[in-house]
Amino acid sequence: MVSESLVPGASVLAVGRRYGVNPNQLYAWRRQFSSGEEAMFDGRQAAPGFTPMIVGDPPPQAEAKAGTIEVAVGRIVVRVDGLVDAASLYQVLDVIRRLG
């Protein structure tokens, strides 16, 4: 990201948005790089530089299987059958936690 943001005509804001990084953070990394701050690796100092990065395809998702989840907290019992997305289940469990 720093390398890309240093290309003449590049927009730090656009580069940061493309990678989901706050532009202030990217500016800080640029300052660190241009000032020559040294990084520490295993107790040794290393001069700043760039390491190539290759982004590949994400690993395949595990196959979702239908089933039943039953959560009992006191007198409250929640039974979920089939496939449920994690965010929805989290919301339900959060409410139970607050009630329990």
C-alpha positions as CSV (number, residue, x, y, z in Angstrom):
1,M,0.0,0.0,0.0
2,V,2.8,2.4,0.9
3,S,4.6,1.7,-2.4
4,E,1.4,2.2,-4.4
5,S,0.6,5.4,-2.5
6,L,4.1,6.8,-3.4
7,V,3.5,6.5,-7.2
8,P,3.4,10.1,-8.7
9,G,-0.3,11.1,-9.0
10,A,-1.6,8.4,-6.7
11,S,-4.2,9.4,-4.1
12,V,-3.5,8.3,-0.6
13,L,-7.3,8.5,0.1
14,A,-8.1,6.2,-2.9
15,V,-5.4,3.7,-2.0
16,G,-6.5,3.6,1.6
17,R,-10.1,3.1,0.6
18,R,-9.2,0.3,-1.9
19,Y,-7.6,-1.7,0.9
20,G,-10.0,-0.6,3.7
21,V,-7.3,1.3,5.6
22,N,-7.8,4.7,7.2
23,P,-5.8,7.3,5.2
24,N,-4.3,8.6,8.4
25,Q,-2.7,5.2,9.0
26,L,-1.4,5.1,5.5
27,Y,0.1,8.6,5.9
28,A,1.8,7.3,9.1
29,W,3.3,4.3,7.3
30,R,4.5,6.6,4.5
31,R,6.2,8.9,7.1
32,Q,7.8,5.9,8.8
33,F,9.1,4.6,5.5
34,S,10.4,8.0,4.3
35,S,12.1,8.7,7.6
36,G,14.0,5.5,7.4
37,E,12.7,4.2,10.8
38,E,14.1,0.7,11.3
39,A,12.0,-2.2,12.2
40,M,13.0,-4.9,14.7
41,F,12.9,-8.6,13.7
42,D,14.0,-11.2,16.2
43,G,16.0,-8.6,18.0
44,R,17.8,-7.4,14.9
45,Q,17.3,-4.1,13.2
46,A,16.2,-4.2,9.6
47,A,16.3,-1.2,7.2
48,P,12.9,-0.3,5.7
49,G,12.0,-1.8,2.4
50,F,9.2,-3.4,0.5
51,T,8.3,-7.1,0.4
52,P,6.3,-8.3,-2.5
53,M,2.9,-9.7,-1.7
54,I,0.8,-12.0,-3.7
55,V,-2.9,-12.2,-3.0
56,G,-4.5,-15.5,-4.0
57,D,-8.0,-16.8,-4.0
58,P,-9.5,-17.3,-0.5
59,P,-9.6,-20.9,0.8
60,P,-12.8,-22.8,0.0
61,Q,-15.5,-22.5,2.6
62,A,-16.4,-25.5,4.6
63,E,-19.7,-27.0,3.4
64,A,-22.5,-25.8,5.6
65,K,-24.7,-28.6,6.9
66,A,-28.2,-28.3,8.3
67,G,-28.6,-29.4,11.9
68,T,-30.1,-28.3,15.2
69,I,-28.7,-26.1,17.9
70,E,-30.4,-26.0,21.2
71,V,-29.4,-23.4,23.9
72,A,-31.0,-23.6,27.3
73,V,-30.4,-20.8,29.9
74,G,-32.7,-21.2,32.9
75,R,-36.2,-21.4,31.7
76,I,-35.3,-20.0,28.3
77,V,-34.8,-22.5,25.5
78,V,-33.9,-21.5,22.0
79,R,-33.9,-24.2,19.3
80,V,-32.5,-23.4,15.8
81,D,-33.1,-25.9,13.0
82,G,-31.4,-25.7,9.6
83,L,-28.8,-23.2,8.4
84,V,-28.5,-20.0,10.3
85,D,-26.0,-17.1,9.6
86,A,-23.6,-16.4,12.4
87,A,-24.7,-12.7,12.8
88,S,-28.3,-13.7,13.5
89,L,-27.3,-16.4,15.9
90,Y,-25.0,-14.1,17.8
91,Q,-27.8,-11.6,18.2
92,V,-30.1,-14.2,19.7
93,L,-27.4,-15.5,22.0
94,D,-26.6,-11.9,23.1
95,V,-30.2,-11.3,24.1
96,I,-30.3,-14.6,26.1
97,R,-27.0,-13.6,27.8
98,R,-28.6,-10.3,28.9
99,L,-31.8,-12.0,30.1
100,G,-29.9,-14.8,32.0
